[in-house]
């Protein structure tokens, strides 16, 4: 219970919760976070551990391979000591890292990074000729799959803009941590996690992890300065980011030279994916084309940096309240699918986001969960000192019964602002009224305030879950529902 109070305290709400799923979590999520969903610290695994995790590097567990010229294969695996954590194991060919010390130094350095924009490196193995990297497993495949080889639906415009932003934020984070160089940035390096949020593979941050002998597997997409000098720079990464923007615009892997010819001829609409017709504005398309052309400048010094790209892309975002898995049309797997919660009717209503049922239950329960409020109100009536305050509460309750939620918000706010008494039920009712008016952040603030006032009241946690579902923060919502059921069970036992 204490952990939940800390996680969703009012100061957390005011300092971290943003208006959209784009900013609902910190980019850097390391630093002592210890719950089971956080990324573990870097570990040096034994070869036997990784053999066991991948069923002896079974071909059935291969999720990615890169051909005869660069036979570095990625396997899906599961660690014995954590049945819930899948891993991705990249096994390099024996010549890729002849110097074991350099391999370990690189892996340990990349392993210090922790960001929700990366498929983070969580370990490595260096035994004999074996060189293996272990990363978080991303279950929803690559950007290349969703852009170039989609089956049920093309990637929506809002999701393409989100991918561009998240990648720019990933590069900005890495640059800030002294890892600005990324080898062969392309659509196969962008992966989608269990919530369908795009993440940048950490494997490309390793100095010698490029596939093949050159920076890029295709010279048409290679930064011009690399062709001249053979050296990768921070600006080279921005050039590759520009090619990814072209991928997102067109749904195809278009050579930059061809795209730039179209852009200079003001024929950028010819670049646009025909599957997007009628589903994007020309202004948005024009701005994304402008950003791409800036990234693809021949002179490296004329390209923008990752921070300015992230800032520009933030202003283009669409449908920011919608979770990524919804935009992608991917059913979300939640903890409740494997471990069903035993919920009360109120908890069930919050899980289903059935606001009508929530209203009925709050109305039926009245103020019976408010310790002492009835006596306090009766005393104040008897002294006739707070008639105006009591009138505002009476007006609010009447509006709440009548489902006039805008009036209820105003009247409950007047009652709360007088500051003479606190009531978790009033906050709960105003919370629902906010939800009915699509004001989920304000609603979450009230649900948390109800918990502060009455820490042993499960309904406050259930309402927080409903608000978090509304904000697209489904994992946190599920955890909050669990906390509510645990509190309910504890309360029933005592």
C-alpha positions, 0 to 999 in steps of 0.5 A: 500500500505504501508503494502505491501512495508514493507512486501516485502522490499529489506531488507526483501528479503535478510534477510528472503527469503530462497531457498525453501518453507521449509524456506519461513516463520518464525517458530515463527510468533507472536509478533504483526502481525495483518493481518487477516491471522495471528494467533489471541492472546489467548482468554478465550471464554464463553461456549455459544460462543463455543456452537454457534460455534459448533451448540450446539456441534452437532455430525455432527461437530465431527472431532475426537474422541478417544473411550469410555476410553477417550471420549475427542471429537474434534469439528469443529466450526466457530466463529460468529465474524469471518466468515473466521476462522474455529476453532477446539474445544476439549471438555474434559471429566469432570474428566480430569481436576478437578482443574480449576485453573491448567487447566487455567494456562496450557492453558494460558501457551500453548496459548503463543506459536505461530509457523507455525509448530504448530496448535496453541492454540487460546483459552479455556473455563472453566465454571462449569465442562466444560473444552474446548480447542480452536485451529486453525482448520486444514482442511486436516486431520491427518498424520495417514489418509495420511500414513495408510488410503490413497485413491488416492495416497500414500504420496510421499517420498519428503513429508514424509521427509518434515513432519519429518523436520517440526515436528522436528522444531516444537519440537525444537521451543517448547523446546526453549520456555520451553515446551519440554514435549509432551504427546503421540506423534503419527501420529494422532497428526500431522495435515495438514493446508489449504496449506497442511503443516504439523503441530503438534497439540498443544493439546499434550502440555497440561500436562493432555491432554494425552488420556487414563491413560498412556503416550501412548495408546499402550505399544509397542510404549511407551518409556522404561523409562516411563514404569520404572518410569511413568515419561515423559522426553524430551528424551521420546518425542524423542523416540516417534519421532523415532516411527513416523520416522518408520511410515513415512518409512514404511507407517505402525505403526510398533512396535519399537522392531520389527523395531530395529531387522530388522535394526540390521540385516541390513534388513532396506529395509524390513521396506520401504513402498512398495508403495515407490518402485523406488521413493527414494534413498537407501542413503536417506532411510539409513540415515532416518533409522539411525536417527530413530534407534538413537531416539529409543535407550534404554538409554534416554541419548543416543538419539539426541535432537530436534535441531540436528534432525532438522539439520540432516533432513534439509540436506535430503529434496527433491523437496524443491521448490514444495509447500506441497499441490502439493506434497500431490495432494490436490487442493489449496483453495485460496481467489480468489475462493470466491472473484474473482479479477478484473485483468488487462491483465497483472495481469491475465498473472501473476496470470496464470504464463503465462510468454509468455504473460508477455513478450508480454505486457512488450515488447509492453508497452516499457518504457512508465511507466518510468517517465523521463527516455526518457528525461534522455536518450536523454540528455545523448545521446546528451552529448555523455558521456554514450555511453557504458551504452546506448549500454548495454541497447540497447543490452539488449532490443534487446536480450529481444525482441529476447527472449534471456533471458540469454543475456538480464540478462547480459546486463541489469545487466551491465546497472544497475551496472553503477548506473547513472540512475534507471528504473523500466522497466529495473528491470521488464524486468530483472525480467521476464528474471530471471523467464524464467531461473528459478531464482525466488528469483532473479526475486522477488528481481527485482520486489521489486526494481521496486516497490521501484523506482516506488511505484505507478506502479501496474506492479511491484506488479503483477510481485512480485505475479508471483515470489511468485507463482513460489516460492510456496508462494501462499497466499502471491502471492494472497495478492500481486495481491489484492494490485496490483488491488487496486493500479490500481483502485486508479490510474484510479480514479485519 
